[in-house]
C-alpha cells in the first residue's frame, strides 16, 4: 500500500483550503458556455486561465490546444521514473448555459457558499472536479517529499463537452502520441450518494438513427385511396411495434451478438446498494418500471443494451380531422450499447432489420449519426483497485462500484489510446448538473483532493508495469 502519510496529506489540504477555493471561485466566474457563440471569448479565457494555473501548480508543460471549435488544455508532469505508469486525467472546462431567471437563488457565475456548499455553474460539472487535481498533486508531493509525481501525469481538459464534443475524437487522434497513457482517469462523473462513495466502472455506448419513410408523392385522400396503397405512417408504427419482443428484449436479429454479460460478483455488489426504486421513479417522473425481463432496474440501466423510440411523426397533427394518407413518416431511434457491442455492427443489423420490413411502394432513408462506443473496466483491473483503495482511504469506508447508463467522450479515449478508463468523481445526484442552483459539497470536494493525493503513489507502487 502507498506510504503517503494520511495525516500529512490532510494537514496540507486544510492549510491550503482557502486559497484553493478562492482560485476555484475565480475560475467559476468565467462563463465558459460552449453552446452559446457569444461566450466563445469566455471559453478561450477559461482555457487560458486553466493553462496558467496548471503551470503555477508545477506542471512543466501546460498548453492550450486549438480545435475548429473551442480550445482544450493539455498539461504534463513526468515522473522521472522509467517504470512509472502514465496516467491521463480527462475533464472539461466548458459549462452549461445559466441565467438568474432560470430559477437560480443567486447569480450563476458569482460563486457563493451556503451551508458548506459552493453554488455556481460548473461547481460540480466539471470545473470543481477538474480543479481538485491541482491541490491533490501538490498534497501528494508535500506529503512524500517528491519533486515530481509518482506517475507520469497528463491532463486533457476539453472545451466542448457540453456541446457534444464534436471535435474531441479528432483532437485525440491528432495528439495520440502525446496523450499515450496506461490508464485514463475521468473526473466528470459522480458517486451514488454522500454516504455511499462509489467508483463507476463503465459507460454505455450510443448509436442513433433517423428513418424516413416515403409513400405517395403527396398527401392523398384516405377514402379514395385508403386500403389500396401503403401508408408510411402505418409502416412506421409496425417498425416500432417490432422493436421488442413480449419480454421487452430487443428483437433485432444480431443485436446481442458478442455482448459482455454481467458477472455474478458485480450483480451481487449492485444488489447491496441502497437503491430506493420508488424514489428513483419519482426522479424519473414516471409511474412504473418496465424493461427486459430477468433483470433488475439497475441492471437494465447500467448493463443491458436498449432500443428507444425518441420521436415518431407523420401525417396531420392539427386540430380536428384531415382524412389523408400521409406522404411520409419519420422515426428517430437510439440504441444504448454495452461492452462487446460495436456501433458498426449495430448499424448493419438495424439497417437489415428495417429494410426487410419495408413493403413495396415505400421508399426508406436510414441515416446514422456518429456513434459512441461503450467502455468497461473489469473489477479486478489493477488501476481500478488502486483508485478504490485511494478513495477508501479518503472516505475511510469501503468503496462500492456502479456503472453509468449514459454515454460520453471517455470511450473515444479508450478507443484511440487503447487504455482502460477509470472514473474518479465526488459529485452526488443532488448537485444539480445542468439545473439551477448547481452546487458541490465542500467536504466531498476536499475528499476528491485527498483521493487524488493518494492515487498517484498507489498506482506507482502497485501497477509499475502496465499490461
C-alpha positions in Angstrom: 0.0 0.0 0.0 1.2 3.5 -0.8 3.2 5.1 2.0 1.8 8.7 1.6 1.0 9.7 5.2 -2.7 10.4 5.6 -2.2 13.0 8.3 0.4 14.9 6.2 -2.0 14.9 3.2 -4.9 16.1 5.3 -2.9 18.8 7.0 -1.6 20.1 3.7 -5.1 20.2 2.3 -6.5 22.1 5.3 -3.7 24.6 5.2 -4.3 25.4 1.5 -8.1 25.0 1.5 -8.9 28.7 1.5 -6.5 29.5 -1.4 -7.8 26.5 -3.4 -11.4 27.6 -3.0 -10.5 31.2 -3.9 -8.8 30.1 -7.1 -11.8 27.8 -8.0 -14.2 30.7 -7.4 -12.1 32.8 -9.8 -12.4 30.2 -12.5 -16.1 29.7 -11.9 -16.7 33.4 -12.6 -15.7 32.9 -16.2 -18.9 32.0 -18.1 -17.4 29.4 -20.4 -20.7 28.3 -22.1 -19.6 26.5 -25.2 -23.1 26.2 -26.7 -23.5 30.0 -27.0 -21.4 31.7 -29.6 -21.4 35.0 -27.7 -19.4 33.2 -25.0 -16.7 31.9 -27.3 -14.2 34.5 -25.9 -15.1 33.3 -22.3 -14.4 29.7 -23.2 -11.0 30.8 -24.5 -10.4 32.8 -21.4 -11.2 29.8 -19.3 -8.7 27.7 -21.2 -6.0 30.3 -20.8 -6.8 30.7 -17.1 -6.5 26.9 -16.5 -3.3 26.6 -18.5 -1.7 29.4 -16.5 -2.9 27.8 -13.2 -1.6 24.4 -14.1 1.8 25.9 -14.9 1.7 27.7 -11.5 0.8 24.4 -9.8 4.1 23.0 -11.2 3.3 21.3 -14.5 6.4 21.8 -16.7 4.1 21.6 -19.8 0.8 23.5 -19.9 -0.6 24.3 -23.3 -3.8 25.4 -25.0 -4.7 23.1 -27.9 -6.8 24.6 -30.7 -9.7 22.8 -32.4 -12.1 24.0 -35.1 -14.4 24.9 -32.1 -13.4 25.7 -28.5 -9.9 25.2 -27.2 -8.7 22.3 -24.9 -6.0 22.4 -22.3 -3.1 19.8 -22.1 -0.6 19.6 -19.3 2.1 17.1 -18.5 4.3 16.4 -15.5 6.8 13.5 -16.0 7.7 11.3 -13.0 11.3 10.9 -13.9 11.0 7.1 -13.3 11.2 4.8 -16.4 9.0 2.2 -14.6 6.2 4.6 -13.6 2.8 4.2 -15.2 1.4 7.1 -17.3 -2.0 8.4 -16.3 -4.1 10.8 -18.3 -6.8 12.8 -16.4 -9.8 13.9 -18.5 -12.4 16.6 -17.8 -13.9 19.7 -19.4 -13.8 23.4 -18.7 -16.9 24.4 -20.6 -20.3 24.6 -18.8 -24.0 24.6 -19.5 -25.9 27.9 -20.1 -27.2 29.5 -16.9 -29.2 32.7 -16.1 -30.7 34.0 -12.8 -34.2 33.9 -14.3 -33.9 30.2 -14.8 -34.6 29.8 -11.1 -31.2 30.4 -9.5 -31.2 31.7 -6.0 -28.0 33.7 -6.7 -26.1 34.7 -9.8 -24.9 31.5 -11.5 -21.4 32.9 -12.3 -20.9 34.6 -9.0 -19.9 31.7 -6.7 -21.5 31.7 -3.2 -21.1 29.3 -0.2 -24.2 28.4 1.7 -24.2 25.6 4.4 -20.7 24.5 3.3 -21.8 24.0 -0.3 -20.4 26.0 -3.2 -23.1 27.2 -5.6 -22.2 28.2 -9.2 -22.5 26.9 -12.7 -19.6 24.4 -13.2 -19.1 23.9 -9.4 -19.6 20.1 -9.9 -19.8 19.8 -13.7 -17.0 20.0 -14.3 -14.6 22.7 -13.0 -14.7 21.7 -9.4 -13.9 18.1 -10.2 -11.1 19.1 -12.6 -9.6 21.6 -10.2 -9.3 19.2 -7.2 -6.4 17.5 -9.0 -4.3 20.7 -8.7 -4.3 20.6 -4.9 -4.2 16.8 -4.9 -0.9 16.6 -6.8 0.6 19.3 -4.6 -0.5 17.4 -1.4 1.0 14.3 -2.9 4.3 16.0 -3.4 4.3 17.7 0.0 3.5 14.5 1.9 6.0 12.4 0.1 8.9 14.9 -0.3 8.9 14.2 -4.0 9.7 16.9 -6.6 7.6 15.2 -9.3 4.5 12.9 -9.2 5.0 9.2 -8.7 3.3 8.7 -12.1 3.8 10.4 -15.4 0.8 12.7 -15.0 -1.1 14.2 -18.0 -4.3 16.3 -18.2 -6.6 16.8 -21.1 -9.4 19.2 -20.4 -11.7 19.8 -23.3 -13.8 22.9 -24.1 -16.8 21.4 -26.0 -18.2 18.6 -23.8 -21.4 20.4 -23.1 -21.8 20.9 -26.9 -21.5 17.2 -27.7 -17.6 17.1 -28.1 -17.8 17.5 -31.9 -14.1 17.8 -32.4 -12.8 15.7 -29.5 -12.1 12.4 -31.2 -10.2 14.2 -34.0 -8.2 16.1 -31.3 -7.3 12.8 -29.5 -6.3 11.2 -32.8 -4.1 14.1 -33.8 -2.3 14.1 -30.5 -2.4 10.4 -29.7 1.3 10.2 -29.3 1.5 12.9 -26.6 -1.7 11.6 -25.0 -0.4 8.0 -24.8 -1.2 6.5 -21.3 -1.6 3.3 -19.4 -4.9 4.5 -17.9 -7.4 7.3 -18.3 -8.9 8.9 -15.2 -12.2 10.6 -16.0 -13.2 13.2 -13.4 -16.5 14.1 -15.0 -18.7 11.8 -13.0 -20.2 11.2 -9.6 -20.9 8.9 -6.7 -24.0 7.1 -5.5 -24.5 9.4 -2.5 -22.8 11.3 0.3 -23.0 8.3 2.5 -22.1 5.7 -0.2 -19.0 6.6 -2.1 -18.6 4.7 -5.3 -16.4 4.2 -8.3 -18.0 3.9 -11.8 -16.6 1.1 -13.9 -18.1 1.8 -17.3 -20.5 3.7 -19.5 -22.8 2.5 -22.2 -22.2 3.5 -25.8 -24.7 5.2 -28.1 -25.9 4.7 -31.7 -28.6 6.9 -33.2 -30.5 6.8 -36.4 -33.3 8.5 -38.3 -35.7 6.5 -40.6 -37.7 8.5 -43.1 -40.4 6.6 -45.0 -41.8 8.0 -48.2 -45.1 6.7 -49.7 -47.3 8.8 -52.1 -45.7 11.8 -53.7 -48.2 13.9 -51.8 -50.9 13.5 -49.1 -53.8 11.7 -50.7 -57.5 11.1 -49.9 -58.0 8.2 -47.5 -61.5 7.5 -48.8 -60.5 7.4 -52.5 -57.1 5.6 -52.0 -57.2 4.1 -48.4 -56.8 0.4 -48.1 -55.3 0.2 -51.6 -51.9 1.8 -51.3 -49.2 1.5 -48.5 -49.4 4.1 -45.7 -45.9 5.2 -44.5 -47.3 6.1 -41.0 -48.6 2.6 -40.6 -45.2 1.2 -41.7 -43.6 3.4 -39.1 -46.0 2.0 -36.4 -45.2 -1.5 -37.4 -41.5 -0.9 -37.2 -41.9 0.5 -33.7 -44.1 -2.5 -32.7 -41.4 -4.9 -34.0 -38.5 -3.4 -31.9 -39.1 -5.6 -28.9 -40.5 -9.0 -28.1 -43.0 -9.8 -25.4 -40.2 -9.8 -22.8 -39.1 -6.3 -23.7 -35.9 -7.7 -25.3 -34.7 -6.0 -28.4 -36.0 -8.2 -31.3 -33.4 -7.1 -34.0 -31.5 -10.2 -35.1 -27.8 -10.0 -34.2 -28.4 -7.1 -31.8 -27.0 -9.0 -28.8 -24.0 -10.6 -30.6 -20.8 -10.6 -28.5 -22.1 -8.6 -25.5 -20.2 -9.0 -22.3 -22.7 -10.3 -19.8 -22.9 -9.0 -16.3 -20.9 -11.2 -13.9 -22.3 -12.6 -10.6 -19.8 -10.6 -8.5 -20.9 -7.3 -9.9 -24.6 -8.2 -9.8 -24.1 -9.0 -6.1 -22.4 -5.7 -5.4 -25.2 -3.8 -7.1 -27.8 -5.6 -5.1 -26.1 -4.4 -2.0 -26.5 -0.7 -3.0 -29.2 1.2 -1.0 -31.5 1.6 -4.1 -34.9 3.2 -3.5 -36.9 2.2 -6.5 -39.9 4.4 -5.6 -37.6 7.4 -5.1 -35.9 6.6 -8.5 -39.3 6.6 -10.1 -40.1 10.0 -8.7 -36.8 11.3 -10.0 -37.8 9.8 -13.4 -41.3 11.5 -13.2 -42.7 8.0 -14.1 -45.2 5.7 -12.5 -43.9 2.2 -13.1 -40.7 0.4 -14.1 -40.5 -1.6 -17.3 -37.7 -3.4 -19.2 -36.0 -6.5 -20.2 -37.4 -9.5 -18.2 -35.0 -11.2 -15.8 -33.1 -8.1 -14.8 -33.4 -5.5 -12.0 -33.8 -1.8 -12.7 -30.1 -1.1 -12.0 -29.1 -3.9 -14.3 -31.3 -2.6 -17.1 -29.9 1.0 -16.9 -26.2 0.0 -16.4 -25.5 -3.3 -18.1 -28.2 -4.0 -20.7 -28.5 -2.6 -24.2 -31.6 -0.7 -25.2 -33.6 0.4 -28.2 -35.7 3.5 -27.7 -38.1 5.5 -29.8 -37.0 9.1 -29.4 -39.5 10.6 -31.9 -42.3 9.5 -34.2 -44.3 11.5 -36.6 -46.2 11.7 -39.9 -49.5 12.9 -41.3 -51.8 15.5 -40.0 -51.1 16.9 -36.5 -53.5 19.9 -36.3 -56.9 20.3 -34.7 -59.9 18.3 -35.9 -59.5 15.7 -38.6 -57.9 15.5 -42.0 -58.6 12.2 -43.7 -55.4 11.6 -45.6 -52.8 9.0 -46.3 -49.6 11.0 -45.5 -46.8 11.2 -48.0 -44.1 10.5 -45.4 -43.4 9.4 -41.8 -40.4 9.7 -39.5 -38.8 7.7 -36.8 -35.9 8.7 -34.5 -34.3 5.7 -32.7 -31.4 5.4 -30.3 -29.6 2.3 -29.1 -27.6 2.3 -25.8 -24.8 -0.2 -26.2 -22.9 -2.3 -23.6 -19.4 -3.8 -23.7 -18.9 -6.1 -26.6 -21.3 -4.3 -28.9 -19.7 -2.5 -31.9 -21.6 0.5 -33.4 -20.7 -0.6 -37.0 -22.3 -4.0 -36.3 -25.4 -2.3 -34.7 -25.9 -0.1 -37.8 -25.6 -3.1 -40.1 -28.2 -5.2 -38.2 -30.6 -2.3 -37.7 -30.5 -1.4 -41.4 -31.1 -5.1 -42.4 -34.0 -5.4 -39.9 -35.7 -2.2 -41.0 -35.2 -2.7 -44.8 -36.7 -6.3 -44.5 -39.9 -4.8 -43.2 -40.5 -2.1 -45.8 -43.3 -3.1 -48.2 -43.3 -2.3 -51.9 -44.4 1.2 -52.6 -42.5 2.7 -49.6 -39.0 4.3 -50.1 -36.8 4.4 -47.0 -33.9 6.6 -46.0 -31.9 5.4 -42.9 -29.3 7.8 -41.6 -27.0 7.1 -38.6 -25.2 9.8 -36.6 -21.6 9.4 -35.4 -21.6 6.8 -32.6 -20.0 6.4 -29.2 -18.6 3.0 -28.2 -19.2 1.5 -24.7 -16.4 1.3 -22.2 -15.9 -1.1 -19.3 -13.1 -1.7 -16.9 -13.1 -5.1 -15.1 -13.4 -5.1 -11.3 -10.0 -6.8 -10.9 -8.1 -4.3 -13.0 -5.0 -3.1 -11.0 -5.7 0.6 -11.9 -9.3 0.3 -10.7 -8.2 -1.4 -7.5 -5.7 1.5 -6.9 -8.5 4.0 -7.4 -10.8 2.2 -5.0 -8.1 2.0 -2.3 -7.2 5.7 -2.7 -10.9 6.7 -2.4 -11.4 4.3 0.5 -8.5 6.0 2.4 -10.0 9.4 1.8 -13.5 8.5 2.8 -12.5 6.0 5.5 -15.0 3.5 4.3 -15.2 0.6 1.8 -15.9 1.8 -1.8 -18.7 0.3 -3.8 -19.0 0.0 -7.6 -21.5 1.3 -10.1 -21.8 1.9 -13.9 -23.3 4.7 -15.8 -26.3 4.3 -18.2 -25.3 7.3 -20.2 -22.6 7.8 -22.8 -19.7 10.2 -23.2 -16.4 11.0 -24.8 -14.4 8.8 -22.4 -15.0 6.0 -24.9 -13.1 7.9 -27.5 -10.0 8.0 -25.2 -10.3 4.3 -24.6 -10.8 3.6 -28.3 -8.0 5.8 -29.7 -5.4 5.3 -26.9 -6.2 1.7 -26.1 -6.2 2.5 -22.3 -8.7 1.5 -19.7 -10.9 4.2 -18.3 -11.3 4.8 -14.6 -13.9 7.1 -13.1 -12.9 9.4 -10.2 -15.8 11.8 -9.2 -17.2 13.0 -6.0 -20.3 14.7 -7.2 -23.7 13.4 -5.9 -27.1 13.4 -7.6 -28.4 16.4 -5.7 -25.7 18.6 -7.1 -28.0 19.6 -9.9 -25.9 19.3 -13.0 -27.4 21.3 -15.9 -30.0 22.7 -13.5 -30.5 25.9 -11.5 -28.5 26.1 -8.2 -25.8 23.7 -9.3 -23.5 23.1 -6.3 -20.7 21.0 -4.9 -20.4 19.9 -1.2 -17.1 21.3 0.0 -16.3 18.3 2.3 -16.8 16.0 -0.7 -14.7 18.2 -3.0 -11.8 18.0 -0.5 -12.3 14.2 -0.4 -11.7 14.3 -4.1 -8.5 16.3 -3.5 -7.4 13.7 -0.9 -8.2 10.8 -3.2 -6.1 12.4 -5.9 -3.2 12.8 -3.5 -3.2 9.1 -2.5 -3.9 7.7 -6.0 -0.6 8.5 -7.8 1.5 6.8 -5.2 -0.7 3.7 -5.1 -0.7 3.4 -8.9 3.1 3.7 -9.0 3.6 1.1 -6.3 1.0 -1.5 -7.5 1.0 -1.1 -11.2 4.6 -0.3 -12.2 4.5 -2.4 -15.3 1.1 -1.8 -17.0 -0.3 -4.7 -19.0 
